[in-house]
Amino acid sequence: MTDEREESIEKSGPPTADELAAAATPADLAKCMRKLHHADGRIPLRELESWGVGNGRPMAKSTLGDALAGKRSPSVQLLRNFLAAMKVREEADVRPWLEALDRIAAAQPGGRARSYADRELGPVAAHKFFVETDKVDEIARWIKDVKEQVWLMGTTLSMHVPYLQPALQHAITNGRNVRILLIKPDGAAMDMSVLRAGPDGLGRHEQEEHLSTNLAILRRLAQAGPRLEVRLIDYLAPYTLYAYDPGLDTGKIQMRLGSFHGDHYLRPTFQVERTRDESWFEYFYEQFVSMWNAAEPYDLHGEVPDQD
């Protein structure tokens, strides 16, 4: 029966204005989205996710899949990004979709708490949420276990890239996509990183040396296969980020907050999981994609300097 309904959707063309105007539930909106998806050739979700990352239109595969299946409504941003991928980009054409989403959202309870007062269960003790350190051996294990992709973002990742070489090579060799985002060596982000490190932390010369060393390591890793991408950004993010299969239901993202003149090893660290923390997971997913698209691609096939 499901196949028959899908075949009917495939033959019916994109949704009409009346169908969008009548959409009142997540299932109604999902049907309209599927009709549009079918009318545009039913592009695989993995390709849509890759298109989104490359065009600053984040669409996690599992989240988009849930929206198309009617399991939950898409966010405004996800819906806009999906419509852009389907070539629906004029605001007059987008507006009926957003109006349908507004109607549905108004009838649905829940969502992100906008303040502590809005929380259903009251405040949560910080020690139950944060930990002090990340474990590099645990990160290595998670990288080896990914099924599709891993993202790493940090200032220079000086403590991580050298240790994680075997895990990263394993992922690249086995066809997993690896995206690594670091700061530019000669911009304002490096200035801010030096300021944040303080007089007892790493100075500019040391940080630039670590960055140069790690970029050389990554150039060598790129020889393991075409799945490694590295970009540099002139922005100092407030956290280091590790994401494991962010497009899948099993996706998790771990963040370590930056500290001003603080101990490198004692930084508040927390994790969000797609199945448990859906809206905040999407927030950090979208943040990474936005930074990735603002960054400049790094040439991984340049000459690797000799290491004495």
N, C-alpha and C positions, 0 to 999 in steps of 0.2 A: 504493500500500500504506500509506503514511504517513497519507493522508487517511482510509483505512478504519479505521486504528488510532485516530486522533483521534475519528472518529465513534463508535467503540465506547466510548472513554473518556467522551465527552460523554453517552452514553445510560446509562452505568453508575452514575452518582451518585457521592457522595463516597466516599473509601476506607474500607474496613471496618477494624476493629481487627486482624483477622487479617492483612490486607495490610500494615498498618504494622508489625506484629510481625515479618513476614517480610522486610521491606526490609533488604537487605544491601549494596547498591551505590548510587552516586549515581543510576544510571538507575532503580532501584526507587523511591527517594525522589522523584525527578522525576515518575514516573508517578503517585504518590500526590498530589503537589502539583498536577499537571495535572487530576486527577480532581476535586479540591476546587475548583480554579479554574473548571472547566467547570460544576460544580454551583452555583456562586455567580454564574453569568451570564457568565463569561469576560470580566471587565472588562479593557479594553485596558491594556497595561503602562504606557503614558504616563500614563493616569489613576491607576493604582496608585502610580506615582512621585510625582505631584502630591499625592495623598492622603497619602502618607508624609511629604512635606515639610511639609504643613499640619498634620499630627497628631503630629509628633515621632517618626515611624516610618520612618526613612530606608530607601528601597528604590531603588537606582539601576536604571533600566530595563534596561540591558544585563546587569547582575549577576543580576537576577531572571530575565531571559530565559535566561541560561546555566543557572541552577539548574533552571528548568522544562524545559529541553531535556536535562538530564542531563550537561551538559558539565563541571560541577563542583558539589560540594556547597555549599549555602548556609552562611553563618556562623550561629551560634546566634541572633544578633540579627536577621539577615535573615529567618530562618525564623519567629521570633516575630512580627516585623513583618508578614510575609505572612499568618500565621495570624490576626493581629488584623484585617487588612484583610478576611479571609474570614469574620470574625465568630466565629472560634474563639479564645475569650479566657479561658475557665475553665481554671485550672491543671491540673485533672484531665484535660481534653481536650487540653491542650497537651503534657502529659508524654509520651504515647506517641510523639509526633513528635520530641521532643528525645532520647528513648531510641533511636529509629531513627537519628537523626543521630550520636549518640555511637558506636553500633556501627559505622557507616560510617566515621567519622573515625578510629576505632581501627585500622581496616584500611588507612588511606591514609597514605602517607609525606608528608613536607613540612610546609608551614605557615610562619608567621613564626618567625624565630630569636628565642628568648627571651633570649639573651645572646650576647656575642661568641664565647664558647666553642662555641655551638651552630651557628655559621655554617659552611656547607659549604666555602666558598672562602676563609675567613680574613678578617681585617680589611681594610677598604677605606680608602685614603688620603683624608683629608678634602678635599684639593684636587681630587680627582676627583669629588666629590659636591657641594660647595658652590661657588657663585660669589659675588662681592662685591656686585653691584648688579643691579637689575632695569632693563629698558629699556622706557620708557613707550611708545615708538613700536612696539615689538614687541608690547606688551600691546594697543595700539590695533588692530594688524593681526589679532591673534588674536580680539579681540572682533568685528571685522567678519566674520571667517570662521566664527563659530559657526553651527551648524545648528539648535540648539534653545534653549540657555540659557547665561547667564554669571552667575557669582557673584563679588562683590567684597566683601571684609571688611577693615576697618582702623579705626584710631582716628578720624581725620577724613578720611583720604585727601586731605589738602590738596594734595599734589603731583600727584595723579592726576585727580581729578574734572574740574578745569578743562580739562586737556589732552585728556582722553578724551571730552569732550562730543560731537564729531562721530561717533566710533565708537559711543558709546552710543546716540545718536540713530539711527544707521544700523541698529543691532540692534533697537531698539524699533519703528522704522518698518517693518521687515521681519518683524515678528511674533515676534521672539526674546524669551524671558522673561529679564528682568534683575532680579536680587536683590542689593541692596546693604545691608550691615550695618555700622553705625557705632556709636560709643559715645554714651551720653547726655551732654548738656552739663552737667548739674547733679548728678552723682552721684560715687560712689567711684571709678568708672573714670577720670573726668577727673582726680581727685586723683592717682591712680596714674600716669596719663600724664604729668602735670606732674613728678612725682617722677622718673620714668624719663628724661625729657628732660634734667633737671639744670639747673644755673644758667646754662649756656651755650646751652640749648635754648629752645624756645618755652614761654613762660609760660602761665598759665591763660587770661588775657584773649586772648592771640593764638590759642591753640588753639580757644577758644570762637568767636572771630571767623571762623576758617577753617571750623569746622563749620557755622556759620550761613550763610556764603557758599556752601558746597557744597550745603547743603540747599535754598537758594534756586535754585541751578543745577538740582538734581534736580527741584524742583517745575516748573520750566520744561520740562525734558525730558519730564516726565509728559504734557505736552500733545501729544507726538508719538504717543501711543498708550497703551493700557491695560496694557502688558506690564511696566511698571516697578513694583517694590515696594521700599520702603525700611523698615528697622526699626532701632530704637535699643536698645542693651543696656547695662546698668550692669555691664560686665565688660570688663577689659582683657586681650584674648587675647595669648598670647606670640608671635604672628606675624600678619603681614598675609597675606591669602589672595586669590588670583585663580583661579577655576575656569572652565574652558571645556568646555562640553558634558559635565558630570560624569556624566550618565546614559547616555552613549553609549560604545561600544567605543573611540572616539577620544578619550575624555575625558582631560584633564590638569589637575592642580592644582599651582599654584606658591605657595610660602610664603617669606616673608622674616621671619627671626627678629627679635624686638625686641632692642634693646641698651640697657644701663643707662649713661646719660651718654656714650653713644658717638656716633660720626659717623653721621648719618642715611644717608649714601651708602655706608657700608661695613658692611653687615649680611649675615650668612650667608643665602644664598638657595638654595633647592633645589626640585626639581620631581618629582612622582610622576605616572606614567601608568598608566591602568587596565590596559592589556595587559601592561605590564612589571612593575608593582608592585602587583599586585591587592589583597593584603590590607592594605597600608599605604594604598593609595588609598581603600579602603572605610573605613578608620579616619578619615581626614581628611574624607571625605564625611559620615560620621556625626557627626563633631564639628561641622561647619558646621550641619547640620540641627538638632542639639541646641541650639546657640546661637541659631539663627534662631527656634526655637520658644520660647525663653526671653525673646526680645526683644519690644518693643512696636512695633506697626505705626505708622509715621509718616504723617500726613495730607499727601499730596502735592497736595491740591487746595485748600489754604489760600491766603491772600493772599500774593503774592510782593512783598516790600518793594522800594521803588524803589532803584535803584542809581545814585548820583550819579557 
